[in-house]
Amino acid sequence: MNEITLNVTGMKCGGCEANIKNSVGSLPGIHSVEASSKENKVVVSFDEGKTGLDEIKEAIASSGFTVEE
């Protein structure tokens, strides 16, 4: 199992955090998602054999937020 911390901009409230949790959490192999609008961070624990980093970033982007590289 892998864990990654991503810097994500555009989150303003708990609703934004929930959108990211739902979007990323629906991907296969996701064990946990924690989003913090105060810290602009998303921490994802996942099975790399089922979901990759690109899919996680795409799910965040499709929710309307930006993953900072």
Secondary structure as GFF3:
##gff-version 3
##sequence-region A 1 69
A	DSSP	beta_strand	2	9	.	.	.	ID=ss1
A	DSSP	alpha_helix	14	25	.	.	.	ID=ss2
A	DSSP	beta_strand	30	36	.	.	.	ID=ss3
A	DSSP	beta_strand	41	46	.	.	.	ID=ss4
A	DSSP	alpha_helix	53	62	.	.	.	ID=ss5
A	DSSP	beta_strand	66	68	.	.	.	ID=ss6
###
